[in-house]
Protein backbone atom coordinates (compact mmCIF):
# COMPACT_ATOMS: atom_id res chain seq x y z
CA UNK A 1 0.00 0.00 0.00
CA UNK A 2 1.33 3.43 -0.88
CA UNK A 3 2.02 5.84 1.96
CA UNK A 4 -0.67 8.29 0.76
CA UNK A 5 -3.37 5.60 0.79
CA UNK A 6 -2.07 4.31 4.09
CA UNK A 7 -2.29 7.81 5.63
CA UNK A 8 -5.89 8.28 4.48
CA UNK A 9 -6.95 4.87 5.79
CA UNK A 10 -5.31 5.46 9.18
CA UNK A 11 -6.68 9.01 9.48
CA UNK A 12 -10.17 7.51 9.38
CA UNK A 13 -9.27 4.85 11.97
CA UNK A 14 -7.59 7.45 14.20
CA UNK A 15 -10.77 9.44 14.57
CA UNK A 16 -12.59 6.35 15.86
CA UNK A 17 -9.89 4.80 18.07
CA UNK A 18 -10.28 4.83 21.88
CA UNK A 19 -6.95 6.73 21.90
CA UNK A 20 -7.45 9.29 19.10
CA UNK A 21 -4.51 9.75 16.75
CA UNK A 22 -3.77 11.78 13.64
CA UNK A 23 -1.68 11.03 10.60
CA UNK A 24 0.54 13.48 8.85
CA UNK A 25 1.33 13.61 5.20
CA UNK A 26 3.34 10.75 3.77
CA UNK A 27 6.51 12.86 3.96
CA UNK A 28 8.77 11.32 6.59
CA UNK A 29 12.23 10.46 5.33
CA UNK A 30 14.96 12.98 6.04
CA UNK A 31 13.20 14.64 8.98
CA UNK A 32 15.30 14.80 12.16
CA UNK A 33 13.95 12.73 15.03
CA UNK A 34 11.61 10.67 12.85
CA UNK A 35 11.82 6.89 13.05
CA UNK A 36 14.10 5.82 10.22
CA UNK A 37 12.43 4.91 6.94
CA UNK A 38 8.93 4.91 8.36
CA UNK A 39 6.24 5.16 5.70
CA UNK A 40 4.35 7.83 7.64
CA UNK A 41 3.93 9.29 11.11
CA UNK A 42 1.11 8.87 13.60
CA UNK A 43 0.66 11.73 16.08
CA UNK A 44 -0.68 11.47 19.62
CA UNK A 45 -1.49 14.38 21.92
CA UNK A 46 1.13 14.62 24.71
CA UNK A 47 -1.41 13.85 27.45
CA UNK A 48 -2.31 10.62 25.59
CA UNK A 49 1.28 9.29 25.51
CA UNK A 50 1.71 6.22 27.72
CA UNK A 51 2.99 2.74 27.08
CA UNK A 52 -0.54 1.35 27.27
CA UNK A 53 -1.95 3.96 24.86
CA UNK A 54 0.88 3.48 22.37
CA UNK A 55 0.12 -0.24 22.39
CA UNK A 56 -3.60 0.46 21.85
CA UNK A 57 -2.80 2.69 18.88
CA UNK A 58 -0.34 0.11 17.51
CA UNK A 59 -2.96 -2.64 17.88
CA UNK A 60 -5.54 -0.51 16.03
CA UNK A 61 -3.10 0.29 13.20
CA UNK A 62 -2.13 -3.37 12.81
CA UNK A 63 -5.78 -4.47 12.95
CA UNK A 64 -6.81 -1.97 10.28
CA UNK A 65 -3.94 -2.88 7.94
CA UNK A 66 -4.29 -6.63 8.41
CA UNK A 67 -2.03 -9.68 8.73
CA UNK A 68 -0.91 -9.78 5.09
CA UNK A 69 0.16 -6.14 4.83
CA UNK A 70 3.71 -4.84 5.08
CA UNK A 71 4.17 -1.57 6.99
CA UNK A 72 6.54 0.61 8.98
CA UNK A 73 4.80 3.40 10.92
CA UNK A 74 6.44 6.01 13.15
CA UNK A 75 4.53 7.27 16.21
CA UNK A 76 5.31 10.56 17.98
CA UNK A 77 3.72 13.57 19.70
CA UNK A 78 2.21 16.73 18.27
CA UNK A 79 0.27 19.65 19.70
CA UNK A 80 0.30 21.81 16.60
CA UNK A 81 0.13 21.56 12.83
CA UNK A 82 2.64 19.13 11.41
CA UNK A 83 4.50 18.92 8.17
CA UNK A 84 7.51 17.40 6.50
CA UNK A 85 9.88 19.89 8.13
CA UNK A 86 8.61 19.41 11.71
CA UNK A 87 10.89 17.19 13.77
CA UNK A 88 9.40 14.43 15.90
CA UNK A 89 9.23 14.87 19.66
CA UNK A 90 11.70 13.12 21.94
CA UNK A 91 9.20 10.33 22.55
CA UNK A 92 8.87 8.06 19.54
CA UNK A 93 7.67 4.58 18.73
CA UNK A 94 7.83 2.51 15.58
CA UNK A 95 5.40 -0.20 14.50
CA UNK A 96 6.86 -2.64 11.98
CA UNK A 97 5.63 -5.62 10.00
CA UNK A 98 8.14 -6.14 7.26
CA UNK A 99 7.27 -9.68 6.12
CA UNK A 100 3.72 -10.08 4.77
CA UNK A 101 3.99 -13.87 5.25
CA UNK A 102 4.79 -13.60 8.96
CA UNK A 103 2.04 -12.80 11.47
CA UNK A 104 4.49 -11.08 13.86
CA UNK A 105 4.34 -7.33 14.50
CA UNK A 106 7.12 -5.43 16.32
CA UNK A 107 6.62 -2.27 18.35
CA UNK A 108 9.76 -0.34 19.34
CA UNK A 109 9.31 2.39 21.95
CA UNK A 110 12.18 4.82 22.52
CA UNK A 111 13.65 4.52 25.95
CA UNK A 112 16.90 6.32 26.63
CA UNK A 113 19.74 4.97 24.49
CA UNK A 114 17.92 1.95 23.09
CA UNK A 115 14.39 0.90 22.27
CA UNK A 116 12.03 -1.26 24.33
CA UNK A 117 10.74 -3.95 21.95
CA UNK A 118 7.29 -5.53 22.10
CA UNK A 119 6.14 -8.41 19.92
CA UNK A 120 2.59 -9.38 18.98
CA UNK A 121 1.04 -11.86 16.56
CA UNK A 122 -2.16 -11.81 14.58
CA UNK A 123 -5.01 -12.32 15.31
CA UNK A 124 -4.79 -11.45 19.05
CA UNK A 125 -2.25 -8.63 18.74
CA UNK A 126 -1.41 -8.81 22.44
CA UNK A 127 1.96 -7.05 22.83
CA UNK A 128 4.50 -8.85 25.01
CA UNK A 129 7.82 -7.48 26.18
CA UNK A 130 10.69 -8.80 24.05
CA UNK A 131 13.49 -6.92 25.83
CA UNK A 132 15.69 -4.06 24.68
CA UNK A 133 17.26 -3.38 21.33
CA UNK A 134 20.12 -0.93 20.92
CA UNK A 135 19.52 -0.41 17.22
CA UNK A 136 19.48 3.32 16.50
CA UNK A 137 15.92 3.98 15.42
CA UNK A 138 16.02 7.71 14.73
CA UNK A 139 18.19 10.14 12.83
CA UNK A 140 20.29 12.61 14.75
CA UNK A 141 19.40 16.15 13.62
CA UNK A 142 22.94 16.83 12.34
CA UNK A 143 22.99 13.63 10.25
CA UNK A 144 20.48 14.95 7.67
CA UNK A 145 22.03 16.50 4.60
CA UNK A 146 20.44 17.83 1.45
CA UNK A 147 21.64 16.13 -1.71
CA UNK A 148 23.28 19.43 -2.72
CA UNK A 149 25.40 19.30 0.46
CA UNK A 150 27.00 15.92 -0.25
LOBA-225222 format. One record per residue (C-alpha): residue number from 0; residue in three letters; x, y, z. Coordinates in nm, 3 decimals, padded with zeros to 5 digits, always signed. Layout:
<atom><i>NUM</i><aa>ALA</aa><px>X</px><py>Y</py><pz>Z</pz></atom>
...
REM end
This chain:
<atom><i>0</i><aa>UNK</aa><px>+00.000</px><py>+00.000</py><pz>+00.000</pz></atom>
<atom><i>1</i><aa>UNK</aa><px>+00.133</px><py>+00.343</py><pz>-00.088</pz></atom>
<atom><i>2</i><aa>UNK</aa><px>+00.202</px><py>+00.584</py><pz>+00.196</pz></atom>
<atom><i>3</i><aa>UNK</aa><px>-00.067</px><py>+00.829</py><pz>+00.076</pz></atom>
<atom><i>4</i><aa>UNK</aa><px>-00.337</px><py>+00.560</py><pz>+00.079</pz></atom>
<atom><i>5</i><aa>UNK</aa><px>-00.207</px><py>+00.431</py><pz>+00.409</pz></atom>
<atom><i>6</i><aa>UNK</aa><px>-00.229</px><py>+00.781</py><pz>+00.563</pz></atom>
<atom><i>7</i><aa>UNK</aa><px>-00.589</px><py>+00.828</py><pz>+00.448</pz></atom>
<atom><i>8</i><aa>UNK</aa><px>-00.695</px><py>+00.487</py><pz>+00.579</pz></atom>
<atom><i>9</i><aa>UNK</aa><px>-00.531</px><py>+00.546</py><pz>+00.918</pz></atom>
<atom><i>10</i><aa>UNK</aa><px>-00.668</px><py>+00.901</py><pz>+00.948</pz></atom>
<atom><i>11</i><aa>UNK</aa><px>-01.017</px><py>+00.751</py><pz>+00.938</pz></atom>
<atom><i>12</i><aa>UNK</aa><px>-00.927</px><py>+00.485</py><pz>+01.197</pz></atom>
<atom><i>13</i><aa>UNK</aa><px>-00.759</px><py>+00.745</py><pz>+01.420</pz></atom>
<atom><i>14</i><aa>UNK</aa><px>-01.077</px><py>+00.944</py><pz>+01.457</pz></atom>
<atom><i>15</i><aa>UNK</aa><px>-01.259</px><py>+00.635</py><pz>+01.586</pz></atom>
<atom><i>16</i><aa>UNK</aa><px>-00.989</px><py>+00.480</py><pz>+01.807</pz></atom>
<atom><i>17</i><aa>UNK</aa><px>-01.028</px><py>+00.483</py><pz>+02.188</pz></atom>
<atom><i>18</i><aa>UNK</aa><px>-00.695</px><py>+00.673</py><pz>+02.190</pz></atom>
<atom><i>19</i><aa>UNK</aa><px>-00.745</px><py>+00.929</py><pz>+01.910</pz></atom>
<atom><i>20</i><aa>UNK</aa><px>-00.451</px><py>+00.975</py><pz>+01.675</pz></atom>
<atom><i>21</i><aa>UNK</aa><px>-00.377</px><py>+01.178</py><pz>+01.364</pz></atom>
<atom><i>22</i><aa>UNK</aa><px>-00.168</px><py>+01.103</py><pz>+01.060</pz></atom>
<atom><i>23</i><aa>UNK</aa><px>+00.054</px><py>+01.348</py><pz>+00.885</pz></atom>
<atom><i>24</i><aa>UNK</aa><px>+00.133</px><py>+01.361</py><pz>+00.520</pz></atom>
<atom><i>25</i><aa>UNK</aa><px>+00.334</px><py>+01.075</py><pz>+00.377</pz></atom>
<atom><i>26</i><aa>UNK</aa><px>+00.651</px><py>+01.286</py><pz>+00.396</pz></atom>
<atom><i>27</i><aa>UNK</aa><px>+00.877</px><py>+01.132</py><pz>+00.659</pz></atom>
<atom><i>28</i><aa>UNK</aa><px>+01.223</px><py>+01.046</py><pz>+00.533</pz></atom>
<atom><i>29</i><aa>UNK</aa><px>+01.496</px><py>+01.298</py><pz>+00.604</pz></atom>
<atom><i>30</i><aa>UNK</aa><px>+01.320</px><py>+01.464</py><pz>+00.898</pz></atom>
<atom><i>31</i><aa>UNK</aa><px>+01.530</px><py>+01.480</py><pz>+01.216</pz></atom>
<atom><i>32</i><aa>UNK</aa><px>+01.395</px><py>+01.273</py><pz>+01.503</pz></atom>
<atom><i>33</i><aa>UNK</aa><px>+01.161</px><py>+01.067</py><pz>+01.285</pz></atom>
<atom><i>34</i><aa>UNK</aa><px>+01.182</px><py>+00.689</py><pz>+01.305</pz></atom>
<atom><i>35</i><aa>UNK</aa><px>+01.410</px><py>+00.582</py><pz>+01.022</pz></atom>
<atom><i>36</i><aa>UNK</aa><px>+01.243</px><py>+00.491</py><pz>+00.694</pz></atom>
<atom><i>37</i><aa>UNK</aa><px>+00.893</px><py>+00.491</py><pz>+00.836</pz></atom>
<atom><i>38</i><aa>UNK</aa><px>+00.624</px><py>+00.516</py><pz>+00.570</pz></atom>
<atom><i>39</i><aa>UNK</aa><px>+00.435</px><py>+00.783</py><pz>+00.764</pz></atom>
<atom><i>40</i><aa>UNK</aa><px>+00.393</px><py>+00.929</py><pz>+01.111</pz></atom>
<atom><i>41</i><aa>UNK</aa><px>+00.111</px><py>+00.887</py><pz>+01.360</pz></atom>
<atom><i>42</i><aa>UNK</aa><px>+00.066</px><py>+01.173</py><pz>+01.608</pz></atom>
<atom><i>43</i><aa>UNK</aa><px>-00.068</px><py>+01.147</py><pz>+01.962</pz></atom>
<atom><i>44</i><aa>UNK</aa><px>-00.149</px><py>+01.438</py><pz>+02.192</pz></atom>
<atom><i>45</i><aa>UNK</aa><px>+00.113</px><py>+01.462</py><pz>+02.471</pz></atom>
<atom><i>46</i><aa>UNK</aa><px>-00.141</px><py>+01.385</py><pz>+02.745</pz></atom>
<atom><i>47</i><aa>UNK</aa><px>-00.231</px><py>+01.062</py><pz>+02.559</pz></atom>
<atom><i>48</i><aa>UNK</aa><px>+00.128</px><py>+00.929</py><pz>+02.551</pz></atom>
<atom><i>49</i><aa>UNK</aa><px>+00.171</px><py>+00.622</py><pz>+02.772</pz></atom>
<atom><i>50</i><aa>UNK</aa><px>+00.299</px><py>+00.274</py><pz>+02.708</pz></atom>
<atom><i>51</i><aa>UNK</aa><px>-00.054</px><py>+00.135</py><pz>+02.727</pz></atom>
<atom><i>52</i><aa>UNK</aa><px>-00.195</px><py>+00.396</py><pz>+02.486</pz></atom>
<atom><i>53</i><aa>UNK</aa><px>+00.088</px><py>+00.348</py><pz>+02.237</pz></atom>
<atom><i>54</i><aa>UNK</aa><px>+00.012</px><py>-00.024</py><pz>+02.239</pz></atom>
<atom><i>55</i><aa>UNK</aa><px>-00.360</px><py>+00.046</py><pz>+02.185</pz></atom>
<atom><i>56</i><aa>UNK</aa><px>-00.280</px><py>+00.269</py><pz>+01.888</pz></atom>
<atom><i>57</i><aa>UNK</aa><px>-00.034</px><py>+00.011</py><pz>+01.751</pz></atom>
<atom><i>58</i><aa>UNK</aa><px>-00.296</px><py>-00.264</py><pz>+01.788</pz></atom>
<atom><i>59</i><aa>UNK</aa><px>-00.554</px><py>-00.051</py><pz>+01.603</pz></atom>
<atom><i>60</i><aa>UNK</aa><px>-00.310</px><py>+00.029</py><pz>+01.320</pz></atom>
<atom><i>61</i><aa>UNK</aa><px>-00.213</px><py>-00.337</py><pz>+01.281</pz></atom>
<atom><i>62</i><aa>UNK</aa><px>-00.578</px><py>-00.447</py><pz>+01.295</pz></atom>
<atom><i>63</i><aa>UNK</aa><px>-00.681</px><py>-00.197</py><pz>+01.028</pz></atom>
<atom><i>64</i><aa>UNK</aa><px>-00.394</px><py>-00.288</py><pz>+00.794</pz></atom>
<atom><i>65</i><aa>UNK</aa><px>-00.429</px><py>-00.663</py><pz>+00.841</pz></atom>
<atom><i>66</i><aa>UNK</aa><px>-00.203</px><py>-00.968</py><pz>+00.873</pz></atom>
<atom><i>67</i><aa>UNK</aa><px>-00.091</px><py>-00.978</py><pz>+00.509</pz></atom>
<atom><i>68</i><aa>UNK</aa><px>+00.016</px><py>-00.614</py><pz>+00.483</pz></atom>
<atom><i>69</i><aa>UNK</aa><px>+00.371</px><py>-00.484</py><pz>+00.508</pz></atom>
<atom><i>70</i><aa>UNK</aa><px>+00.417</px><py>-00.157</py><pz>+00.699</pz></atom>
<atom><i>71</i><aa>UNK</aa><px>+00.654</px><py>+00.061</py><pz>+00.898</pz></atom>
<atom><i>72</i><aa>UNK</aa><px>+00.480</px><py>+00.340</py><pz>+01.092</pz></atom>
<atom><i>73</i><aa>UNK</aa><px>+00.644</px><py>+00.601</py><pz>+01.315</pz></atom>
<atom><i>74</i><aa>UNK</aa><px>+00.453</px><py>+00.727</py><pz>+01.621</pz></atom>
<atom><i>75</i><aa>UNK</aa><px>+00.531</px><py>+01.056</py><pz>+01.798</pz></atom>
<atom><i>76</i><aa>UNK</aa><px>+00.372</px><py>+01.357</py><pz>+01.970</pz></atom>
<atom><i>77</i><aa>UNK</aa><px>+00.221</px><py>+01.673</py><pz>+01.827</pz></atom>
<atom><i>78</i><aa>UNK</aa><px>+00.027</px><py>+01.965</py><pz>+01.970</pz></atom>
<atom><i>79</i><aa>UNK</aa><px>+00.030</px><py>+02.181</py><pz>+01.660</pz></atom>
<atom><i>80</i><aa>UNK</aa><px>+00.013</px><py>+02.156</py><pz>+01.283</pz></atom>
<atom><i>81</i><aa>UNK</aa><px>+00.264</px><py>+01.913</py><pz>+01.141</pz></atom>
<atom><i>82</i><aa>UNK</aa><px>+00.450</px><py>+01.892</py><pz>+00.817</pz></atom>
<atom><i>83</i><aa>UNK</aa><px>+00.751</px><py>+01.740</py><pz>+00.650</pz></atom>
<atom><i>84</i><aa>UNK</aa><px>+00.988</px><py>+01.989</py><pz>+00.813</pz></atom>
<atom><i>85</i><aa>UNK</aa><px>+00.861</px><py>+01.941</py><pz>+01.171</pz></atom>
<atom><i>86</i><aa>UNK</aa><px>+01.089</px><py>+01.719</py><pz>+01.377</pz></atom>
<atom><i>87</i><aa>UNK</aa><px>+00.940</px><py>+01.443</py><pz>+01.590</pz></atom>
<atom><i>88</i><aa>UNK</aa><px>+00.923</px><py>+01.487</py><pz>+01.966</pz></atom>
<atom><i>89</i><aa>UNK</aa><px>+01.170</px><py>+01.312</py><pz>+02.194</pz></atom>
<atom><i>90</i><aa>UNK</aa><px>+00.920</px><py>+01.033</py><pz>+02.255</pz></atom>
<atom><i>91</i><aa>UNK</aa><px>+00.887</px><py>+00.806</py><pz>+01.954</pz></atom>
<atom><i>92</i><aa>UNK</aa><px>+00.767</px><py>+00.458</py><pz>+01.873</pz></atom>
<atom><i>93</i><aa>UNK</aa><px>+00.783</px><py>+00.251</py><pz>+01.558</pz></atom>
<atom><i>94</i><aa>UNK</aa><px>+00.540</px><py>-00.020</py><pz>+01.450</pz></atom>
<atom><i>95</i><aa>UNK</aa><px>+00.686</px><py>-00.264</py><pz>+01.198</pz></atom>
<atom><i>96</i><aa>UNK</aa><px>+00.563</px><py>-00.562</py><pz>+01.000</pz></atom>
<atom><i>97</i><aa>UNK</aa><px>+00.814</px><py>-00.614</py><pz>+00.726</pz></atom>
<atom><i>98</i><aa>UNK</aa><px>+00.727</px><py>-00.968</py><pz>+00.612</pz></atom>
<atom><i>99</i><aa>UNK</aa><px>+00.372</px><py>-01.008</py><pz>+00.477</pz></atom>
<atom><i>100</i><aa>UNK</aa><px>+00.399</px><py>-01.387</py><pz>+00.525</pz></atom>
<atom><i>101</i><aa>UNK</aa><px>+00.479</px><py>-01.360</py><pz>+00.896</pz></atom>
<atom><i>102</i><aa>UNK</aa><px>+00.204</px><py>-01.280</py><pz>+01.147</pz></atom>
<atom><i>103</i><aa>UNK</aa><px>+00.449</px><py>-01.108</py><pz>+01.386</pz></atom>
<atom><i>104</i><aa>UNK</aa><px>+00.434</px><py>-00.733</py><pz>+01.450</pz></atom>
<atom><i>105</i><aa>UNK</aa><px>+00.712</px><py>-00.543</py><pz>+01.632</pz></atom>
<atom><i>106</i><aa>UNK</aa><px>+00.662</px><py>-00.227</py><pz>+01.835</pz></atom>
<atom><i>107</i><aa>UNK</aa><px>+00.976</px><py>-00.034</py><pz>+01.934</pz></atom>
<atom><i>108</i><aa>UNK</aa><px>+00.931</px><py>+00.239</py><pz>+02.195</pz></atom>
<atom><i>109</i><aa>UNK</aa><px>+01.218</px><py>+00.482</py><pz>+02.252</pz></atom>
<atom><i>110</i><aa>UNK</aa><px>+01.365</px><py>+00.452</py><pz>+02.595</pz></atom>
<atom><i>111</i><aa>UNK</aa><px>+01.690</px><py>+00.632</py><pz>+02.663</pz></atom>
<atom><i>112</i><aa>UNK</aa><px>+01.974</px><py>+00.497</py><pz>+02.449</pz></atom>
<atom><i>113</i><aa>UNK</aa><px>+01.792</px><py>+00.195</py><pz>+02.309</pz></atom>
<atom><i>114</i><aa>UNK</aa><px>+01.439</px><py>+00.090</py><pz>+02.227</pz></atom>
<atom><i>115</i><aa>UNK</aa><px>+01.203</px><py>-00.126</py><pz>+02.433</pz></atom>
<atom><i>116</i><aa>UNK</aa><px>+01.074</px><py>-00.395</py><pz>+02.195</pz></atom>
<atom><i>117</i><aa>UNK</aa><px>+00.729</px><py>-00.553</py><pz>+02.210</pz></atom>
<atom><i>118</i><aa>UNK</aa><px>+00.614</px><py>-00.841</py><pz>+01.992</pz></atom>
<atom><i>119</i><aa>UNK</aa><px>+00.259</px><py>-00.938</py><pz>+01.898</pz></atom>
<atom><i>120</i><aa>UNK</aa><px>+00.104</px><py>-01.186</py><pz>+01.656</pz></atom>
<atom><i>121</i><aa>UNK</aa><px>-00.216</px><py>-01.181</py><pz>+01.458</pz></atom>
<atom><i>122</i><aa>UNK</aa><px>-00.501</px><py>-01.232</py><pz>+01.531</pz></atom>
<atom><i>123</i><aa>UNK</aa><px>-00.479</px><py>-01.145</py><pz>+01.905</pz></atom>
<atom><i>124</i><aa>UNK</aa><px>-00.225</px><py>-00.863</py><pz>+01.874</pz></atom>
<atom><i>125</i><aa>UNK</aa><px>-00.141</px><py>-00.881</py><pz>+02.244</pz></atom>
<atom><i>126</i><aa>UNK</aa><px>+00.196</px><py>-00.705</py><pz>+02.283</pz></atom>
<atom><i>127</i><aa>UNK</aa><px>+00.450</px><py>-00.885</py><pz>+02.501</pz></atom>
<atom><i>128</i><aa>UNK</aa><px>+00.782</px><py>-00.748</py><pz>+02.618</pz></atom>
<atom><i>129</i><aa>UNK</aa><px>+01.069</px><py>-00.880</py><pz>+02.405</pz></atom>
<atom><i>130</i><aa>UNK</aa><px>+01.349</px><py>-00.692</py><pz>+02.583</pz></atom>
<atom><i>131</i><aa>UNK</aa><px>+01.569</px><py>-00.406</py><pz>+02.468</pz></atom>
<atom><i>132</i><aa>UNK</aa><px>+01.726</px><py>-00.338</py><pz>+02.133</pz></atom>
<atom><i>133</i><aa>UNK</aa><px>+02.012</px><py>-00.093</py><pz>+02.092</pz></atom>
<atom><i>134</i><aa>UNK</aa><px>+01.952</px><py>-00.041</py><pz>+01.722</pz></atom>
<atom><i>135</i><aa>UNK</aa><px>+01.948</px><py>+00.332</py><pz>+01.650</pz></atom>
<atom><i>136</i><aa>UNK</aa><px>+01.592</px><py>+00.398</py><pz>+01.542</pz></atom>
<atom><i>137</i><aa>UNK</aa><px>+01.602</px><py>+00.771</py><pz>+01.473</pz></atom>
<atom><i>138</i><aa>UNK</aa><px>+01.819</px><py>+01.014</py><pz>+01.283</pz></atom>
<atom><i>139</i><aa>UNK</aa><px>+02.029</px><py>+01.261</py><pz>+01.475</pz></atom>
<atom><i>140</i><aa>UNK</aa><px>+01.940</px><py>+01.615</py><pz>+01.362</pz></atom>
<atom><i>141</i><aa>UNK</aa><px>+02.294</px><py>+01.683</py><pz>+01.234</pz></atom>
<atom><i>142</i><aa>UNK</aa><px>+02.299</px><py>+01.363</py><pz>+01.025</pz></atom>
<atom><i>143</i><aa>UNK</aa><px>+02.048</px><py>+01.495</py><pz>+00.767</pz></atom>
<atom><i>144</i><aa>UNK</aa><px>+02.203</px><py>+01.650</py><pz>+00.460</pz></atom>
<atom><i>145</i><aa>UNK</aa><px>+02.044</px><py>+01.783</py><pz>+00.145</pz></atom>
<atom><i>146</i><aa>UNK</aa><px>+02.164</px><py>+01.613</py><pz>-00.171</pz></atom>
<atom><i>147</i><aa>UNK</aa><px>+02.328</px><py>+01.943</py><pz>-00.272</pz></atom>
<atom><i>148</i><aa>UNK</aa><px>+02.540</px><py>+01.930</py><pz>+00.046</pz></atom>
<atom><i>149</i><aa>UNK</aa><px>+02.700</px><py>+01.592</py><pz>-00.025</pz></atom>
REM end
